[in-house]
Amino acid sequence: MIWQLMSPWSPLVTPLIFGLLLQAPFTQPSTITQPNFVLLLADDLGIGDVGCYGNDTIRTPNIDRLAKEGVKLTQHIAAAPLCTPSRAAFLTGRYPLRSGMDAINDYRVIFWNAGSGGLPPNETTFAKILQHQGYSTGLIGKWHQGVNCESRNDHCHHPLKHGFDYFYGMPFTLISDCQPTETPEMDRAFRRKLWLSTQMIGLITLTAVLGRLTGLISVHWRTLTCLAGFSLLFFISWFSSYGFVRYWNCIMMRNHEITEQPMVTDRTTSLILRESISFIERNKNRPFLLFLSFLHSHTPLLTTEKFLGRSRHGLYGDNVEEMDWMVGQVLDAIDKEGLRHTTLVYFASDHGGWLERQEGKRQLGGWNGIYKGGKAMGGWEGGIRVPGIFRWPGVLPAGRVIDEPTSLMDIYPTVVHLAGGTVPQDRVIDGRDLLPLLRGTVAHSEHEFLFHYCGTHLHAARWHQKDTGAVWKAHYVTPIFSPPGAGACYDRGFCPCFGEGVAHHEPPLLFELSQDPSEAKPLSADTEPLFETVLRKIGRAIEEHRRTLTPVPEQLSVSNVVWKPWLQPCCGTFPLCWCDKEDDSTQIF
């Protein structure tokens, strides 16, 4: 009947209805209030290692496809140049020193699973808010935010205490000590000093005993016994931790259960990919957040045989290409489950590539493109400028490039708002909601100033002058490269944040990044008419920023980062910690 009444208008109505039917699948995503989230975070990946950011020798077709189908950020900035503080900022949307997750000393990351420091229980991660919004939340891969506080199983810093329903991966971070064939990496210089001290004490003890036996010196046997006991205790005191790093730090967990101690590195990549795809399949009928925290491309560069020798950049390039393949597998899983238009995918790195990571002539760290510096350097762009890509078909425009200052901390409010949640009102949130910028409804980032810390030491700050588009950056402290002019701290392995290894600048070094992104030519009052004005503006912003900081317990203090045997996660009866509960038959490779 209705069709008959409409028949005079049918020549017009039919194409209209047909057009609306065709358009529906494309307009529907814009009405979604609770999309799925897949957050992909690489480890130590340099911005110059990715094809869509200018690399033409390492093949990253899947990451490049994300950029082609979504939005690419060219000024995406990490809140810290090292893993632990950067990831703390990512999870909380706050500068890491607000939660005590940056250090005043040289121990700038969590060093042991058996340390007592970590992301404080009173911090609210985006996962915790999404959990309250009905999301299923999962973390697969690297954590590096601590495990225990006071006892072996209190798990006060564990992912499941911070809003994740499911965790599979490393509570620590990948280090060369995890691979028996690699040279030990953890605290290498300090370990050498301990071993040298042990040898010296042992030599003194042996000399005293021989002197007593030959009658050359007169020493009471009780004294010699005490000296020998001290030598033994000194050796045991440090070897009980550093001698078993692979067992203490290189472990895999599923939720609260240890599944591998030590981890079997040959199958780690396969298991992480399997778990990620399985999480997507299990939760396809409800809103979910998957945080896939890659172990790639951190040393020891675990790479399966399938990808060895494929790249033109040795083992590092092979490792990056394998990670890109993993990204492709996750994207395929999203498409297979029909979730493409209901899932926001994000890809980034936690900080810049590690320039100093070398073994002989092998370069095992990443490349930061045209940007000066790298990992561990709080001010130079190479340590903090990272890839940043968003894809959400039908909602975000494809192929868009945004050259505005953004931060890894922005993921927090962006995800929370899209999930229908509210950011905490009882604390400072430094991140800004990126959705208006990503969709093109606003032209500029909400960040006027960003502050760049090395540990708890402010090294630099940037000002985005929105009316002109200029991005000014002032360096107050910079690392002293070694050897001089080398571009990194090769003699140290890491650039320091303070002390004799840094230079203080008065007046500060000033750069205009939109004109000089490589920070090659510092400006002066003679070459830049706005020199004094810009420095005053940045200086006032720093003062205002510092007034927002409040004292908090230092999670990376020496007392919190040292190894404590009573906090050591153990699969068995300590110190007999060993287990392997994984099934090799379910591997993807």
C-alpha positions as CSV (number, residue, x, y, z in Angstrom):
1,M,0.0,0.0,0.0
2,I,2.7,2.5,1.0
3,W,4.6,1.7,-2.2
4,Q,1.5,2.3,-4.3
5,L,0.9,5.7,-2.6
6,M,4.5,6.7,-3.4
7,S,4.5,5.4,-6.9
8,P,4.2,8.9,-8.6
9,W,7.4,9.8,-6.8
10,S,9.2,6.5,-7.3
11,P,11.6,7.8,-9.9
12,L,13.0,10.1,-7.3
13,V,12.5,8.1,-4.1
14,T,14.2,4.9,-5.4
15,P,17.6,6.4,-6.1
16,L,17.4,8.2,-2.7
17,I,16.7,5.1,-0.8
18,F,19.3,3.1,-2.7
19,G,21.9,5.9,-2.0
20,L,21.1,5.9,1.7
21,L,21.5,2.1,1.9
22,L,24.8,2.4,0.3
23,Q,25.9,5.2,2.5
24,A,24.9,3.5,5.8
25,P,28.1,1.5,6.4
26,F,30.2,4.6,6.0
27,T,28.2,7.0,8.2
28,Q,27.5,4.5,10.9
29,P,31.0,4.7,12.6
30,S,30.6,8.4,13.4
31,T,27.8,7.6,15.8
32,I,29.8,5.0,17.8
33,T,30.3,6.1,21.3
34,Q,32.3,3.2,22.6
35,P,34.7,2.0,19.9
36,N,37.3,-0.7,20.4
37,F,40.9,0.4,21.0
38,V,44.0,-1.3,19.8
39,L,47.1,0.6,21.1
40,L,50.3,-0.6,19.5
41,L,53.5,0.7,21.3
42,A,56.9,-0.2,19.9
43,D,60.0,-0.3,22.2
44,D,63.0,1.9,21.3
45,L,61.8,2.4,17.7
46,G,63.3,5.5,16.1
47,I,61.1,7.7,14.0
48,G,63.5,7.3,11.1
49,D,63.0,3.5,11.1
50,V,59.5,3.7,9.5
51,G,58.7,4.0,5.8
52,C,56.0,6.6,6.1
53,Y,58.4,8.8,8.1
54,G,61.0,8.8,5.4
55,N,62.8,5.4,5.7
56,D,63.3,3.9,2.2
57,T,65.4,0.8,3.1
58,I,63.5,-0.9,6.0
59,R,60.2,-2.3,4.8
60,T,57.2,-1.4,7.0
61,P,54.2,-1.8,4.6
62,N,51.7,-2.5,7.4
63,I,52.6,0.6,9.5
64,D,52.7,2.6,6.3
65,R,49.2,1.3,5.5
66,L,47.9,2.6,8.8
67,A,49.2,6.0,7.9
68,K,47.7,5.9,4.4
69,E,44.3,4.8,5.9
70,G,44.4,7.2,8.8
71,V,46.1,10.2,10.4
72,K,49.9,10.7,10.8
73,L,51.3,13.0,13.4
74,T,54.7,14.6,12.6
75,Q,55.3,16.2,16.0
76,H,54.3,13.4,18.3
77,I,56.4,13.7,21.5
78,A,57.2,11.3,24.4
79,A,57.0,12.7,27.9
80,A,60.4,11.0,28.7
81,P,63.2,9.5,26.7
82,L,63.3,6.2,28.6
83,C,60.9,3.2,29.0
84,T,59.6,3.3,32.6
85,P,58.8,7.1,32.8
86,S,57.5,7.3,29.3
87,R,55.1,4.4,29.7
88,A,54.0,5.8,33.1
89,A,53.1,9.1,31.4
90,F,51.3,7.2,28.6
91,L,49.2,5.2,31.0
92,T,48.2,8.1,33.2
93,G,48.2,11.1,30.9
94,R,50.6,12.9,33.3
95,Y,54.3,13.9,33.3
96,P,56.0,11.0,35.1
97,L,57.5,13.1,37.9
98,R,53.8,13.7,39.0
99,S,53.6,10.0,40.0
100,G,57.2,9.7,41.2
101,M,58.1,7.6,38.1
102,D,61.2,9.6,37.2
103,A,64.5,9.7,39.0
104,I,66.9,12.2,40.6
105,N,69.7,9.6,40.3
106,D,71.2,7.5,37.5
107,Y,68.6,4.7,38.0
108,R,66.1,6.1,35.7
109,V,64.1,3.0,35.0
110,I,62.9,0.0,37.0
111,F,65.9,-2.3,37.3
112,W,64.4,-5.5,38.9
113,N,61.2,-7.4,39.1
114,A,62.2,-7.7,42.8
115,G,62.4,-3.9,43.3
116,S,59.7,-2.2,45.4
117,G,59.1,0.8,43.1
118,G,56.5,1.0,40.5
119,L,53.4,2.8,39.2
120,P,51.6,3.9,42.5
121,P,48.3,2.2,43.2
122,N,46.6,5.6,43.6
123,E,47.3,6.5,39.9
124,T,44.3,6.0,37.6
125,T,45.2,4.5,34.2
126,F,43.0,4.8,31.1
127,A,42.5,1.0,31.5
128,K,41.0,1.4,34.9
129,I,38.5,4.0,33.7
130,L,37.6,1.9,30.6
131,Q,37.1,-1.1,32.9
132,H,34.4,0.9,34.7
133,Q,32.8,1.8,31.4
134,G,32.2,-1.9,30.6
135,Y,35.3,-2.5,28.5
136,S,37.3,-5.7,28.5
137,T,40.9,-4.5,28.9
138,G,44.1,-6.5,28.0
139,L,47.8,-5.8,28.1
140,I,50.0,-8.1,26.0
141,G,53.8,-7.7,26.0
142,K,56.0,-5.4,28.1
143,W,54.9,-3.8,31.4
144,H,58.0,-2.3,33.1
145,Q,56.0,-0.5,35.8
146,G,56.9,-2.7,38.8
147,V,55.4,-5.8,40.4
148,N,55.5,-5.9,44.2
149,C,55.7,-3.5,47.1
150,E,56.2,-5.4,50.4
151,S,55.8,-9.2,49.7
152,R,56.5,-11.6,46.9
153,N,52.8,-11.9,45.9
154,D,51.2,-8.6,46.8
155,H,51.4,-7.5,43.1
156,C,50.6,-3.9,44.1
157,H,52.1,-2.6,40.8
158,H,50.9,-5.4,38.6
159,P,48.8,-4.6,35.4
160,L,45.8,-6.3,37.0
161,K,45.9,-3.8,39.8
162,H,45.9,-1.0,37.2
163,G,42.8,-1.7,35.3
164,F,43.7,-4.6,33.0
165,D,41.5,-7.6,33.1
166,Y,44.1,-9.7,31.3
167,F,47.8,-9.7,31.2
168,Y,50.3,-11.8,29.2
169,G,53.9,-10.8,28.8
170,M,57.0,-9.5,30.6
171,P,56.5,-7.7,33.9
172,F,60.0,-6.3,33.3
173,T,61.6,-5.4,29.9
174,L,63.6,-7.3,27.4
175,I,67.4,-7.1,28.0
176,S,70.4,-8.9,26.5
177,D,70.7,-10.9,29.7
178,C,67.6,-12.8,28.6
179,Q,69.4,-14.2,25.6
180,P,72.2,-16.6,26.8
181,T,74.2,-16.0,23.6
182,E,74.3,-12.2,24.1
183,T,76.7,-10.2,26.2
184,P,75.1,-9.2,29.5
185,E,73.6,-5.7,29.4
186,M,72.1,-4.9,32.7
187,D,74.3,-2.6,34.9
188,R,77.3,-3.8,32.9
189,A,79.8,-1.1,34.2
190,F,78.7,-1.5,37.8
191,R,78.9,-5.3,37.5
192,R,82.5,-5.0,36.3
193,K,83.4,-2.9,39.3
194,L,81.8,-5.5,41.7
195,W,83.8,-8.3,40.0
196,L,87.0,-6.3,40.2
197,S,86.4,-5.5,43.9
198,T,85.7,-9.2,44.6
199,Q,89.0,-10.2,42.9
200,M,90.9,-7.6,44.9
201,I,89.4,-8.7,48.2
202,G,90.1,-12.3,47.3
203,L,93.7,-11.5,46.4
204,I,94.3,-9.7,49.7
205,T,92.8,-12.6,51.6
206,L,94.9,-15.2,49.7
207,T,98.1,-13.1,50.2
208,A,97.4,-12.8,53.9
209,V,96.9,-16.5,54.3
210,L,100.1,-17.3,52.3
211,G,102.0,-14.8,54.4
212,R,100.8,-16.4,57.6
213,L,101.7,-19.9,56.4
214,T,105.2,-18.8,55.4
215,G,105.7,-16.8,58.5
216,L,106.3,-13.5,56.6
217,I,103.5,-11.7,58.4
218,S,102.0,-12.2,61.8
219,V,98.2,-12.4,61.5
220,H,95.8,-14.2,63.8
221,W,93.9,-17.0,62.3
222,R,90.7,-15.6,63.6
223,T,91.4,-12.4,61.6
224,L,92.1,-14.4,58.5
225,T,88.9,-16.4,59.0
226,C,86.9,-13.1,59.3
227,L,88.6,-11.7,56.2
228,A,87.8,-14.9,54.2
229,G,84.2,-14.8,55.5
230,F,83.8,-11.2,54.4
231,S,85.2,-12.0,50.9
232,L,82.6,-14.8,50.6
233,L,79.7,-12.7,51.9
234,F,80.7,-9.8,49.6
235,F,80.7,-12.1,46.5
236,I,77.4,-13.8,47.5
237,S,75.7,-10.4,48.2
238,W,76.0,-9.2,44.6
239,F,76.3,-12.5,42.7
240,S,73.0,-13.7,44.1
241,S,71.3,-10.9,42.1
242,Y,73.6,-10.1,39.1
243,G,74.7,-13.7,38.6
244,F,71.1,-14.8,38.0
245,V,69.6,-11.9,36.1
246,R,68.1,-14.2,33.5
247,Y,66.1,-16.0,36.2
248,W,65.1,-12.9,38.2
249,N,64.1,-10.5,35.4
250,C,63.5,-12.6,32.2
251,I,60.1,-14.1,33.1
252,M,56.7,-14.3,31.4
253,M,53.4,-14.1,33.2
254,R,49.8,-14.8,32.5
255,N,47.8,-12.7,34.8
256,H,49.3,-13.4,38.3
257,E,50.9,-16.7,37.3
258,I,54.5,-17.1,36.1
259,T,54.5,-19.2,32.9
260,E,58.2,-19.2,32.0
261,Q,61.1,-18.6,34.3
262,P,63.4,-17.9,32.6
263,M,61.6,-17.1,29.4
264,V,62.2,-19.2,26.2
265,T,63.1,-16.4,23.8
266,D,62.8,-18.5,20.7
267,R,59.0,-18.6,21.0
268,T,58.3,-15.2,22.7
269,T,57.2,-13.4,19.5
270,S,54.9,-16.2,18.5
271,L,53.2,-16.3,21.9
272,I,52.7,-12.6,22.1
273,L,51.1,-12.5,18.7
274,R,48.9,-15.5,19.5
275,E,47.7,-13.9,22.7
276,S,46.9,-10.6,21.0
277,I,44.8,-12.3,18.3
278,S,43.1,-14.5,20.8
279,F,42.2,-11.5,22.9
280,I,40.5,-9.8,19.9
281,E,38.6,-13.0,19.1
282,R,37.4,-13.5,22.6
283,N,36.2,-10.0,23.0
284,K,34.8,-9.2,19.6
285,N,31.2,-9.0,20.9
286,R,31.9,-6.4,23.5
287,P,33.9,-3.2,23.7
288,F,37.5,-3.9,24.3
289,L,40.9,-2.2,24.8
290,L,44.0,-4.1,23.7
291,F,47.3,-2.6,24.6
292,L,49.9,-4.5,22.6
293,S,53.2,-3.4,24.1
294,F,55.9,-4.9,21.7
295,L,59.2,-6.2,22.9
296,H,60.5,-5.2,19.4
297,S,62.8,-3.4,18.7
298,H,64.6,-3.5,22.1
299,T,67.8,-5.5,22.4
300,P,68.6,-8.4,22.2
301,L,66.4,-8.0,19.1
302,L,64.5,-11.3,19.3
303,T,63.8,-12.2,15.7
304,T,62.5,-15.5,14.3
305,E,64.3,-17.4,11.6
306,K,61.6,-16.4,9.1
307,F,62.9,-12.8,9.2
308,L,66.6,-13.2,9.8
309,G,68.7,-11.7,7.0
310,R,65.8,-10.1,5.2
311,S,66.6,-6.4,5.7
312,R,69.4,-4.2,4.5
313,H,70.1,-3.0,8.1
314,G,71.2,-6.3,9.7
315,L,69.5,-7.7,12.8
316,Y,67.9,-4.4,13.8
317,G,66.2,-4.0,10.4
318,D,65.1,-7.7,10.5
319,N,63.5,-7.1,13.9
320,V,61.7,-4.0,12.8
321,E,60.3,-5.8,9.7
322,E,59.1,-8.6,11.9
323,M,57.3,-6.2,14.1
324,D,55.7,-4.6,11.1
325,W,54.5,-8.1,10.1
326,M,53.0,-8.5,13.5
327,V,51.1,-5.3,13.1
328,G,49.7,-6.6,9.8
329,Q,48.6,-9.8,11.6
330,V,46.7,-7.8,14.2
331,L,45.1,-5.7,11.5
332,D,44.0,-8.8,9.7
333,A,42.5,-10.2,12.8
334,I,40.5,-7.0,13.3
335,D,39.2,-7.2,9.7
336,K,38.5,-10.9,10.0
337,E,36.2,-10.3,12.9
338,G,34.4,-7.4,11.2
339,L,35.7,-4.8,13.6
340,R,37.5,-2.5,11.1
341,H,35.0,0.4,11.3
342,T,34.4,0.1,15.1
343,T,38.1,0.0,16.1
344,L,40.5,2.9,16.7
345,V,44.0,1.7,16.0
346,Y,47.0,3.7,17.3
347,F,50.7,3.1,16.7
348,A,53.7,4.8,18.3
349,S,57.0,4.2,20.0
350,D,57.8,4.9,23.7
351,H,60.8,7.1,22.8
352,G,63.6,7.5,20.3
353,G,66.1,5.0,19.0
354,W,69.1,4.0,21.1
355,L,72.1,5.4,19.2
356,E,74.8,4.0,21.5
357,R,73.6,0.4,21.4
358,Q,76.3,-1.3,19.5
359,E,78.3,-4.6,19.7
360,G,81.6,-4.2,17.9
361,K,80.6,-3.1,14.4
362,R,77.0,-4.1,14.8
363,Q,74.5,-1.3,15.2
364,L,71.7,-2.7,17.4
365,G,69.8,0.5,18.1
366,G,67.5,2.6,15.9
367,W,67.7,5.7,13.7
368,N,66.0,9.0,14.5
369,G,66.1,10.4,11.0
370,I,67.0,14.1,10.8
371,Y,66.6,14.7,14.5
372,K,69.5,15.2,16.9
373,G,70.1,12.8,19.8
374,G,68.3,9.7,20.9
375,K,67.2,7.5,23.7
376,A,67.9,8.8,27.3
377,M,68.3,12.4,26.0
378,G,65.5,14.4,27.5
379,G,65.8,17.5,25.3
380,W,67.0,16.7,21.8
381,E,64.3,15.8,19.4
382,G,65.8,12.4,18.5
383,G,65.1,11.1,22.0
384,I,61.5,12.2,22.2
385,R,60.0,12.7,18.8
386,V,58.3,9.4,17.8
387,P,55.9,8.0,15.2
388,G,52.2,8.6,15.9
389,I,49.5,7.1,13.7
390,F,45.7,6.8,14.2
391,R,43.3,4.8,12.0
392,W,39.5,4.7,12.4
393,P,37.9,4.2,9.0
394,G,34.8,6.3,8.4
395,V,35.5,8.6,11.4
396,L,39.1,9.8,10.8
397,P,40.1,11.1,7.4
398,A,42.4,8.9,5.4
399,G,45.8,10.2,4.5
400,R,45.7,13.2,6.7
401,V,49.0,14.6,8.1
402,I,49.0,16.8,11.1
403,D,52.1,19.0,11.9
404,E,51.1,20.1,15.4
405,P,52.7,19.3,18.7
406,T,51.0,16.3,20.3
407,S,52.1,14.0,23.1
408,L,51.9,10.3,24.1
409,M,50.0,11.6,27.2
410,D,47.2,12.7,24.9
411,I,46.1,9.1,24.4
412,Y,44.7,9.1,27.9
413,P,42.0,11.7,27.6
414,T,41.3,10.7,24.0
415,V,40.6,7.1,24.9
416,V,38.7,8.0,28.0
417,H,36.4,10.5,26.3
418,L,35.6,8.2,23.4
419,A,34.7,5.4,25.9
420,G,32.2,7.7,27.6
421,G,34.3,8.1,30.7
422,T,35.6,11.2,32.6
423,V,39.2,12.0,33.3
424,P,40.0,12.3,37.1
425,Q,39.2,15.8,38.5
426,D,41.4,15.4,41.6
427,R,44.7,15.6,39.8
428,V,46.5,17.4,37.0
429,I,46.1,15.7,33.6
430,D,48.7,16.9,31.1
431,G,47.3,15.1,28.1
432,R,44.7,16.7,25.7
433,D,41.9,15.1,23.8
434,L,43.1,14.6,20.3
435,L,39.8,13.7,18.5
436,P,38.9,17.3,17.4
437,L,42.4,17.7,15.9
438,L,42.4,14.3,14.3
439,R,38.9,14.8,12.7
440,G,39.9,18.3,11.5
441,T,37.3,20.2,13.5
442,V,40.0,22.3,15.0
443,A,43.2,23.6,13.4
444,H,45.6,23.6,16.3
445,S,46.7,21.3,19.1
446,E,45.6,22.3,22.6
447,H,49.3,22.2,23.7
448,E,50.8,25.6,23.9
449,F,53.8,24.4,26.0
450,L,55.4,21.0,26.4
451,F,58.2,20.4,29.0
452,H,61.0,18.0,28.4
453,Y,62.6,16.2,31.4
454,C,65.6,14.0,31.8
455,G,64.9,12.2,35.0
456,T,63.4,15.0,37.3
457,H,65.7,17.6,35.6
458,L,64.1,20.0,33.2
459,H,66.3,20.1,30.1
460,A,64.1,21.9,27.6
461,A,60.7,23.3,26.9
462,R,58.8,24.2,23.7
463,W,56.3,26.9,22.9
464,H,53.8,26.5,20.0
465,Q,53.1,30.0,18.9
466,K,49.7,29.3,17.3
467,D,49.1,32.7,15.6
468,T,52.3,32.3,13.6
469,G,52.7,28.5,13.5
470,A,56.2,28.8,14.9
471,V,57.5,26.1,17.4
472,W,60.2,27.5,19.6
473,K,62.3,25.3,21.8
474,A,64.7,26.4,24.5
475,H,67.4,24.0,25.9
476,Y,68.6,24.8,29.4
477,V,70.7,21.6,29.8
478,T,72.2,19.3,27.1
479,P,74.3,16.2,27.4
480,I,78.0,16.5,26.5
481,F,78.5,14.0,23.6
482,S,81.4,11.6,23.9
483,P,83.6,11.5,22.0
484,P,83.1,15.2,21.2
485,G,81.0,15.8,18.1
486,A,79.9,12.2,17.9
487,G,76.1,13.0,18.3
488,A,75.7,10.6,21.3
489,C,77.4,9.4,24.5
490,Y,79.2,6.4,23.0
491,D,81.8,6.3,25.8
492,R,79.1,6.0,28.4
493,G,76.4,4.0,26.7
494,F,73.7,6.4,27.9
495,C,73.7,10.2,28.2
496,P,73.4,11.5,31.8
497,C,70.9,14.0,33.1
498,F,73.1,15.9,35.5
499,G,76.6,16.2,36.8
500,E,79.8,16.5,34.7
501,G,78.2,14.9,31.7
502,V,75.9,17.8,30.9
503,A,76.3,21.4,29.9
504,H,74.1,24.2,31.3
505,H,73.2,27.1,29.0
506,E,72.7,30.7,30.0
507,P,71.2,32.1,27.9
508,P,69.4,28.9,26.8
509,L,69.9,27.4,23.3
510,L,67.0,28.5,21.3
511,F,65.7,26.9,18.1
512,E,62.7,27.4,15.8
513,L,61.8,23.8,15.0
514,S,59.5,24.6,12.1
515,Q,62.5,26.2,10.4
516,D,65.3,24.1,11.9
517,P,63.9,20.6,12.9
518,S,67.4,19.2,13.2
519,E,68.3,21.8,15.8
520,A,71.5,22.6,14.0
521,K,71.7,26.4,14.3
522,P,70.9,27.9,17.7
523,L,69.5,31.4,17.5
524,S,70.8,34.5,19.3
525,A,69.7,38.0,20.1
526,D,71.7,39.1,17.0
527,T,70.0,36.7,14.6
528,E,66.4,36.6,16.0
529,P,64.6,39.8,16.9
530,L,62.1,37.8,19.1
531,F,64.9,36.0,21.1
532,E,64.4,37.7,24.4
533,T,60.6,37.8,24.1
534,V,60.4,34.0,23.4
535,L,62.7,33.1,26.3
536,R,60.7,35.3,28.7
537,K,57.4,33.6,27.5
538,I,58.9,30.1,27.9
539,G,60.4,31.0,31.3
540,R,57.0,32.2,32.6
541,A,55.4,29.0,31.4
542,I,58.0,26.9,33.2
543,E,57.3,28.8,36.5
544,E,53.6,28.2,36.1
545,H,54.2,24.6,35.4
546,R,56.4,24.1,38.4
547,R,53.7,25.6,40.6
548,T,51.5,22.6,39.6
549,L,54.0,20.1,40.9
550,T,53.5,18.5,44.3
551,P,56.0,16.3,46.2
552,V,55.3,12.5,45.8
553,P,57.3,9.4,46.9
554,E,60.2,8.7,44.5
555,Q,59.4,5.3,43.0
556,L,62.9,5.1,41.3
557,S,64.9,6.0,44.4
558,V,67.9,3.7,45.1
559,S,66.0,2.0,47.9
560,N,63.2,1.2,45.6
561,V,65.2,0.0,42.6
562,V,67.6,-2.4,44.3
563,W,67.0,-6.1,44.2
564,K,65.1,-7.5,47.3
565,P,65.0,-11.3,47.4
566,W,61.8,-11.3,49.4
567,L,60.1,-9.5,46.5
568,Q,61.3,-11.8,43.8
569,P,58.5,-13.4,41.7
570,C,59.3,-17.1,41.8
571,C,57.8,-20.1,40.0
572,G,58.6,-22.6,42.8
573,T,60.3,-22.3,46.1
574,F,62.8,-19.4,46.2
575,P,65.6,-19.5,45.2
576,L,64.8,-22.6,43.1
577,C,62.7,-20.6,40.6
578,W,62.2,-22.4,37.3
579,C,59.2,-23.4,35.2
580,D,57.9,-23.8,31.7
581,K,54.1,-24.0,31.4
582,E,53.7,-23.1,27.7
583,D,52.7,-25.4,25.0
584,D,55.0,-25.2,21.9
585,S,52.4,-26.9,19.7
586,T,50.2,-23.7,19.7
587,Q,52.8,-21.4,18.2
588,I,51.9,-19.4,15.1
589,F,55.2,-19.8,13.3
